[in-house]
């Protein structure tokens, strides 16, 4: 297994380096399969639920049957040398272990975060990239046709999971908890409205983001694709499958990625994301606190009224 020092972060505080996977409960697994297959993910039956894979082959999400859509748990990976230190920080913070919670296993550490979300931290492979993900060159020189015909466009299949966004009643409290226990670092924020965090071992601009709501909840998972073309093509393939609600296509400011969000059948979202900012291992990112007009998007359609609506509140 890759060691922490090989990634240039030997002097840093112990921290998680990746989201291994997230797990949701939804009321209809057949509907979940249809939505995620249309999105371009490989969907496999696994036990009493579904496993989702992007092109990297890793199981990045699990879907289980439940009475409503909710986050079942969020699983992080860390280096083997960091697990004991993370456990010690959780104990120092007075966080009780959650070994008897539903869906827990004997692997790693299980606990509830400041909002009651079930979290796992375990030793595992670094799934976050070690450098900024390259983009396909979709541009051509003069005297050549630059775009494929529509009939020639293949299904967009995301390369990997990029990040997730959780609702929280207290953004600052969430930041303090995840920094003190799991070592995540602030990338950027907009007051108490939204904040973005990254892992210090080489990571996209955000691994976990937090948006203010009256209650905890699941907002979206973002999946990396290889070009702005694929963001738009992904939006078109989802519309053809019947999923026309969402937001995009546009470009974010904090993170800089091109985006298109597709609303799932339960009021949360999956995002096609391309060209997100990258923070190298050991780099001190100049985090800032920005006004709302400079924190969400640079260009794109108006934000739908229900985009930041927590259906779990």
The 8 nearest C-alpha neighbors of each residue, nearest first, counted from 0:
[[1, 2, 124, 78, 123, 79, 125, 3],
 [0, 2, 3, 5, 124, 78, 125, 6],
 [3, 1, 5, 4, 0, 78, 6, 79],
 [2, 4, 5, 6, 9, 8, 78, 1],
 [3, 5, 9, 7, 6, 8, 2, 10],
 [6, 4, 3, 2, 7, 1, 8, 9],
 [7, 5, 4, 3, 8, 200, 280, 2],
 [6, 8, 4, 5, 9, 280, 281, 3],
 [7, 9, 11, 4, 281, 10, 6, 200],
 [8, 10, 4, 11, 3, 7, 6, 5],
 [11, 9, 8, 12, 4, 7, 281, 13],
 [12, 10, 8, 9, 13, 281, 199, 14],
 [11, 13, 14, 182, 10, 9, 8, 199],
 [14, 12, 81, 11, 182, 84, 85, 15],
 [15, 13, 182, 181, 12, 16, 77, 81],
 [14, 16, 77, 76, 181, 17, 75, 198],
 [15, 17, 77, 198, 200, 76, 125, 14],
 [18, 16, 76, 127, 75, 126, 125, 19],
 [17, 19, 75, 20, 74, 76, 16, 126],
 [18, 20, 75, 74, 76, 17, 59, 126],
 [21, 19, 59, 60, 74, 18, 73, 58],
 [20, 22, 73, 60, 74, 72, 61, 59],
 [21, 23, 61, 71, 72, 60, 62, 70],
 [24, 22, 70, 71, 62, 69, 63, 25],
 [23, 25, 63, 65, 68, 64, 69, 62],
 [24, 26, 68, 65, 67, 64, 27, 63],
 [25, 27, 65, 66, 67, 64, 68, 28],
 [28, 26, 30, 29, 25, 31, 64, 65],
 [27, 29, 31, 30, 32, 64, 26, 25],
 [30, 28, 32, 31, 27, 33, 34, 26],
 [29, 31, 33, 28, 32, 27, 34, 264],
 [32, 30, 28, 34, 29, 33, 35, 27],
 [31, 33, 29, 30, 35, 34, 36, 28],
 [32, 34, 30, 36, 31, 35, 37, 29],
 [33, 35, 37, 31, 32, 36, 30, 38],
 [36, 34, 38, 37, 32, 33, 40, 31],
 [37, 35, 39, 40, 38, 33, 34, 32],
 [36, 38, 34, 35, 39, 33, 237, 240],
 [39, 37, 35, 36, 40, 34, 237, 233],
 [40, 38, 156, 36, 37, 155, 157, 35],
 [41, 39, 36, 53, 52, 35, 38, 42],
 [40, 42, 52, 51, 36, 53, 43, 39],
 [43, 41, 51, 50, 40, 36, 49, 32],
 [44, 42, 50, 49, 45, 41, 51, 52],
 [43, 45, 49, 48, 50, 46, 42, 47],
 [46, 44, 49, 48, 50, 47, 43, 61],
 [45, 47, 48, 44, 49, 63, 50, 43],
 [46, 48, 45, 63, 49, 64, 44, 62],
 [49, 47, 63, 45, 62, 46, 44, 64],
 [48, 50, 44, 62, 45, 43, 61, 42],
 [49, 51, 61, 43, 42, 45, 60, 58],
 [52, 50, 42, 60, 58, 41, 59, 61],
 [53, 51, 58, 41, 56, 57, 40, 59],
 [52, 54, 159, 40, 55, 158, 157, 56],
 [53, 55, 158, 56, 157, 159, 156, 52],
 [54, 56, 53, 57, 159, 158, 52, 157],
 [57, 55, 54, 52, 53, 58, 159, 59],
 [56, 58, 52, 55, 59, 53, 54, 159],
 [59, 57, 52, 51, 60, 50, 56, 20],
 [60, 58, 20, 57, 52, 51, 19, 160],
 [61, 59, 21, 20, 51, 22, 58, 50],
 [60, 62, 22, 50, 49, 51, 21, 23],
 [61, 63, 23, 49, 48, 22, 24, 50],
 [64, 62, 48, 24, 23, 25, 65, 49],
 [63, 65, 25, 24, 26, 28, 27, 48],
 [66, 64, 24, 26, 25, 67, 63, 68],
 [65, 67, 26, 25, 64, 68, 24, 27],
 [68, 66, 25, 26, 65, 69, 24, 265],
 [67, 69, 25, 24, 265, 26, 23, 70],
 [70, 68, 24, 23, 71, 67, 217, 216],
 [69, 71, 23, 72, 217, 22, 24, 216],
 [72, 70, 23, 22, 24, 69, 117, 73],
 [73, 71, 117, 22, 118, 70, 21, 116],
 [72, 74, 21, 118, 119, 22, 20, 117],
 [73, 75, 119, 20, 19, 118, 120, 21],
 [76, 74, 18, 120, 19, 17, 119, 15],
 [77, 75, 123, 121, 17, 122, 19, 15],
 [76, 78, 15, 122, 16, 123, 121, 81],
 [79, 77, 81, 80, 122, 3, 2, 123],
 [78, 80, 122, 81, 82, 77, 123, 2],
 [79, 81, 78, 82, 83, 84, 3, 2],
 [82, 80, 13, 84, 78, 79, 83, 85],
 [81, 83, 85, 84, 79, 80, 86, 77],
 [82, 84, 86, 85, 81, 87, 80, 79],
 [85, 83, 87, 81, 86, 82, 88, 13],
 [86, 84, 88, 82, 87, 83, 81, 180],
 [85, 87, 83, 89, 84, 88, 82, 90],
 [88, 86, 84, 90, 85, 89, 91, 83],
 [89, 87, 91, 85, 90, 180, 86, 92],
 [90, 88, 92, 86, 94, 87, 91, 180],
 [91, 89, 93, 87, 92, 88, 94, 86],
 [90, 92, 88, 93, 89, 87, 94, 86],
 [93, 91, 89, 90, 94, 88, 180, 179],
 [92, 94, 90, 91, 95, 89, 88, 96],
 [95, 93, 89, 90, 92, 96, 110, 111],
 [96, 94, 110, 93, 97, 90, 111, 89],
 [95, 97, 110, 109, 98, 94, 108, 111],
 [98, 96, 110, 109, 99, 100, 95, 111],
 [97, 99, 100, 96, 109, 103, 110, 104],
 [100, 98, 97, 101, 103, 102, 96, 104],
 [99, 101, 97, 98, 103, 102, 117, 109],
 [100, 102, 103, 99, 71, 98, 104, 97],
 [103, 101, 100, 104, 71, 72, 99, 98],
 [102, 104, 101, 100, 98, 99, 109, 105],
 [105, 103, 106, 102, 98, 107, 109, 99],
 [104, 106, 107, 103, 98, 108, 109, 99],
 [107, 105, 104, 121, 108, 103, 109, 119],
 [106, 108, 121, 120, 105, 119, 109, 122],
 [107, 109, 120, 119, 121, 110, 106, 96],
 [110, 108, 119, 97, 118, 96, 98, 120],
 [109, 111, 97, 96, 118, 117, 95, 112],
 [112, 110, 117, 115, 116, 118, 97, 113],
 [111, 113, 115, 116, 114, 110, 117, 118],
 [112, 114, 115, 173, 111, 176, 116, 172],
 [115, 113, 112, 116, 215, 167, 111, 168],
 [114, 116, 111, 112, 113, 117, 215, 110],
 [117, 115, 111, 112, 114, 118, 72, 70],
 [116, 118, 111, 72, 110, 115, 73, 112],
 [119, 117, 73, 110, 72, 109, 111, 74],
 [118, 120, 74, 109, 108, 75, 73, 121],
 [121, 119, 75, 108, 107, 76, 74, 109],
 [122, 120, 107, 76, 77, 123, 108, 75],
 [121, 123, 77, 79, 76, 78, 82, 107],
 [122, 124, 76, 77, 121, 125, 78, 19],
 [125, 123, 126, 76, 0, 122, 77, 1],
 [126, 124, 127, 17, 16, 123, 76, 77],
 [125, 127, 17, 124, 128, 19, 18, 16],
 [126, 128, 17, 125, 202, 129, 16, 201],
 [129, 127, 130, 126, 202, 131, 201, 132],
 [128, 130, 201, 127, 131, 202, 279, 6],
 [131, 129, 128, 132, 279, 201, 277, 202],
 [130, 132, 277, 133, 128, 129, 276, 203],
 [131, 133, 130, 134, 128, 274, 225, 277],
 [134, 132, 131, 135, 225, 274, 130, 226],
 [135, 133, 225, 226, 136, 132, 274, 273],
 [134, 136, 225, 226, 137, 133, 138, 227],
 [137, 135, 138, 134, 226, 139, 225, 133],
 [136, 138, 135, 139, 145, 226, 228, 146],
 [137, 139, 136, 145, 140, 146, 135, 144],
 [140, 138, 145, 143, 141, 137, 144, 136],
 [139, 141, 143, 142, 138, 145, 144, 137],
 [142, 140, 143, 139, 144, 145, 138, 146],
 [141, 143, 140, 144, 139, 145, 138, 146],
 [144, 142, 141, 145, 140, 139, 146, 138],
 [143, 145, 146, 142, 139, 147, 141, 140],
 [146, 144, 139, 143, 138, 147, 137, 140],
 [147, 145, 144, 148, 137, 138, 149, 139],
 [148, 146, 151, 149, 152, 145, 144, 150],
 [147, 149, 151, 150, 146, 152, 145, 144],
 [148, 150, 151, 152, 147, 146, 153, 232],
 [149, 151, 148, 152, 147, 153, 154, 146],
 [152, 150, 148, 149, 147, 153, 154, 146],
 [151, 153, 149, 150, 147, 154, 148, 232],
 [154, 152, 151, 155, 150, 156, 232, 149],
 [153, 155, 156, 152, 39, 236, 233, 232],
 [154, 156, 233, 39, 229, 153, 157, 232],
 [155, 157, 39, 40, 154, 158, 54, 53],
 [158, 156, 224, 223, 53, 159, 222, 54],
 [157, 159, 54, 53, 223, 224, 55, 156],
 [160, 158, 53, 223, 157, 222, 55, 161],
 [159, 161, 222, 223, 162, 221, 59, 53],
 [160, 162, 222, 221, 223, 159, 206, 203],
 [163, 161, 206, 221, 207, 220, 160, 205],
 [162, 164, 220, 207, 219, 221, 208, 206],
 [165, 163, 208, 219, 218, 209, 207, 220],
 [166, 164, 217, 209, 218, 216, 208, 210],
 [165, 167, 216, 210, 215, 209, 212, 211],
 [166, 168, 215, 211, 169, 212, 214, 210],
 [167, 169, 212, 213, 214, 211, 215, 170],
 [170, 168, 172, 167, 171, 173, 211, 191],
 [169, 171, 173, 172, 191, 211, 209, 167],
 [172, 170, 174, 173, 169, 175, 191, 194],
 [171, 173, 175, 169, 174, 170, 176, 113],
 [172, 174, 170, 176, 171, 175, 177, 169],
 [175, 173, 171, 177, 172, 176, 178, 170],
 [174, 176, 172, 178, 173, 177, 179, 171],
 [177, 175, 173, 179, 174, 178, 180, 172],
 [178, 176, 181, 180, 174, 179, 175, 183],
 [177, 179, 182, 183, 175, 176, 180, 181],
 [180, 178, 176, 177, 182, 175, 181, 88],
 [179, 181, 177, 88, 89, 178, 182, 176],
 [182, 180, 14, 177, 183, 178, 15, 179],
 [181, 183, 14, 178, 180, 179, 177, 13],
 [184, 182, 178, 198, 197, 181, 177, 196],
 [185, 183, 196, 197, 178, 198, 186, 182],
 [184, 186, 196, 187, 195, 286, 197, 183],
 [187, 185, 286, 196, 195, 197, 184, 204],
 [188, 186, 286, 287, 195, 185, 194, 288],
 [189, 187, 194, 288, 193, 190, 195, 287],
 [188, 190, 289, 288, 193, 192, 290, 291],
 [191, 189, 192, 188, 288, 193, 289, 290],
 [190, 192, 170, 193, 189, 171, 211, 169],
 [191, 193, 211, 190, 189, 210, 170, 194],
 [192, 194, 210, 189, 209, 188, 191, 211],
 [195, 193, 188, 209, 208, 187, 189, 210],
 [194, 196, 208, 205, 186, 187, 185, 188],
 [197, 195, 185, 205, 186, 184, 207, 183],
 [196, 198, 205, 206, 184, 183, 204, 202],
 [197, 199, 183, 16, 200, 202, 184, 15],
 [200, 198, 280, 201, 197, 281, 183, 184],
 [201, 199, 280, 198, 8, 16, 6, 202],
 [202, 200, 280, 279, 129, 199, 278, 198],
 [203, 201, 278, 198, 127, 277, 197, 204],
 [202, 204, 277, 205, 278, 276, 206, 275],
 [205, 203, 276, 277, 254, 197, 278, 202],
 [206, 204, 197, 196, 203, 195, 207, 162],
 [205, 207, 162, 197, 196, 203, 163, 161],
 [208, 206, 163, 196, 205, 164, 162, 195],
 [207, 209, 195, 164, 194, 196, 165, 163],
 [208, 210, 165, 194, 193, 164, 166, 170],
 [211, 209, 193, 166, 192, 167, 165, 212],
 [210, 212, 167, 192, 168, 166, 170, 193],
 [213, 211, 168, 214, 167, 166, 210, 309],
 [212, 214, 168, 312, 211, 167, 215, 309],
 [215, 213, 312, 168, 212, 167, 216, 166],
 [214, 216, 167, 166, 114, 168, 212, 312],
 [215, 217, 166, 311, 165, 309, 214, 218],
 [216, 218, 165, 70, 166, 219, 69, 164],
 [219, 217, 267, 164, 165, 268, 166, 216],
 [220, 218, 268, 269, 164, 163, 267, 217],
 [219, 221, 163, 269, 162, 270, 164, 222],
 [222, 220, 270, 162, 161, 269, 163, 271],
 [221, 223, 160, 161, 271, 159, 272, 157],
 [222, 224, 272, 159, 157, 158, 273, 161],
 [225, 223, 157, 273, 158, 272, 226, 229],
 [224, 226, 134, 135, 273, 229, 223, 133],
 [227, 225, 228, 229, 134, 273, 135, 224],
 [226, 228, 230, 229, 273, 257, 231, 225],
 [229, 227, 226, 231, 230, 232, 137, 225],
 [228, 230, 232, 226, 231, 227, 233, 155],
 [229, 231, 227, 233, 228, 271, 232, 259],
 [232, 230, 234, 228, 229, 233, 235, 227],
 [231, 233, 229, 235, 234, 230, 228, 236],
 [234, 232, 236, 230, 231, 235, 155, 229],
 [233, 235, 231, 237, 232, 236, 238, 230],
 [234, 236, 232, 238, 233, 237, 239, 231],
 [237, 235, 239, 233, 238, 234, 232, 240],
 [238, 236, 240, 242, 234, 239, 235, 37],
 [237, 239, 243, 242, 241, 235, 240, 236],
 [238, 240, 236, 237, 241, 235, 242, 243],
 [239, 241, 237, 238, 242, 236, 37, 34],
 [242, 240, 238, 239, 243, 237, 236, 244],
 [243, 241, 238, 237, 240, 244, 261, 262],
 [242, 244, 238, 241, 245, 237, 261, 262],
 [245, 243, 262, 242, 261, 246, 238, 263],
 [246, 244, 261, 262, 260, 243, 247, 259],
 [245, 247, 260, 259, 302, 248, 303, 261],
 [248, 246, 259, 249, 299, 260, 300, 258],
 [247, 249, 259, 258, 299, 246, 231, 300],
 [250, 248, 299, 247, 298, 258, 257, 259],
 [249, 251, 257, 298, 297, 296, 256, 258],
 [250, 252, 296, 255, 256, 297, 295, 253],
 [251, 253, 255, 296, 297, 254, 294, 295],
 [254, 252, 255, 294, 251, 295, 187, 296],
 [253, 255, 276, 275, 204, 256, 252, 251],
 [256, 254, 252, 251, 253, 275, 276, 250],
 [257, 255, 275, 274, 273, 251, 254, 250],
 [256, 258, 250, 273, 272, 249, 251, 227],
 [259, 257, 272, 249, 271, 248, 250, 256],
 [258, 260, 247, 248, 271, 270, 246, 230],
 [261, 259, 270, 246, 245, 269, 268, 247],
 [260, 262, 245, 268, 269, 244, 270, 263],
 [263, 261, 268, 245, 244, 267, 266, 260],
 [262, 264, 268, 265, 267, 266, 261, 269],
 [263, 265, 266, 262, 267, 30, 34, 31],
 [266, 264, 263, 267, 68, 25, 310, 262],
 [265, 267, 263, 264, 262, 310, 268, 309],
 [268, 266, 218, 263, 262, 219, 265, 217],
 [269, 267, 262, 219, 263, 261, 260, 218],
 [268, 270, 220, 219, 261, 260, 221, 262],
 [271, 269, 260, 221, 259, 222, 272, 261],
 [270, 272, 259, 222, 230, 258, 221, 223],
 [273, 271, 258, 223, 257, 222, 224, 270],
 [274, 272, 257, 224, 256, 223, 226, 275],
 [275, 273, 256, 276, 257, 272, 134, 255],
 [274, 276, 256, 254, 255, 273, 277, 203],
 [277, 275, 254, 204, 255, 203, 274, 278],
 [276, 278, 203, 204, 131, 202, 279, 275],
 [279, 277, 202, 201, 204, 203, 282, 280],
 [278, 280, 201, 282, 281, 277, 202, 130],
 [281, 279, 201, 200, 282, 199, 7, 8],
 [280, 282, 8, 279, 7, 199, 283, 200],
 [283, 281, 279, 280, 284, 278, 199, 201],
 [282, 284, 285, 281, 278, 286, 279, 280],
 [283, 285, 286, 282, 186, 278, 185, 279],
 [286, 284, 283, 287, 186, 187, 282, 185],
 [287, 285, 187, 186, 284, 185, 288, 188],
 [288, 286, 187, 289, 188, 285, 186, 189],
 [287, 289, 188, 189, 187, 190, 290, 286],
 [288, 290, 189, 294, 293, 287, 188, 291],
 [289, 291, 293, 292, 189, 294, 288, 190],
 [292, 290, 294, 293, 189, 289, 295, 192],
 [291, 293, 290, 294, 295, 296, 289, 297],
 [294, 292, 291, 290, 289, 295, 252, 296],
 [293, 295, 291, 292, 253, 252, 289, 189],
 [296, 294, 251, 252, 293, 291, 253, 292],
 [297, 295, 251, 252, 250, 298, 294, 249],
 [296, 298, 252, 250, 251, 299, 295, 293],
 [299, 297, 249, 250, 296, 300, 251, 248],
 [298, 300, 249, 248, 247, 250, 301, 297],
 [301, 299, 247, 302, 249, 298, 248, 246],
 [300, 302, 303, 299, 246, 247, 304, 298],
 [301, 303, 300, 304, 246, 306, 305, 247],
 [304, 302, 306, 305, 301, 246, 245, 307],
 [305, 303, 306, 302, 307, 308, 301, 246],
 [306, 304, 308, 303, 307, 302, 309, 266],
 [307, 305, 303, 308, 304, 302, 246, 245],
 [306, 308, 305, 309, 304, 218, 210, 303],
 [309, 307, 305, 306, 310, 304, 212, 266],
 [308, 310, 311, 312, 216, 307, 212, 218],
 [309, 311, 312, 308, 266, 216, 267, 265],
 [312, 310, 309, 216, 69, 215, 214, 68],
 [311, 214, 309, 310, 213, 215, 216, 212]]
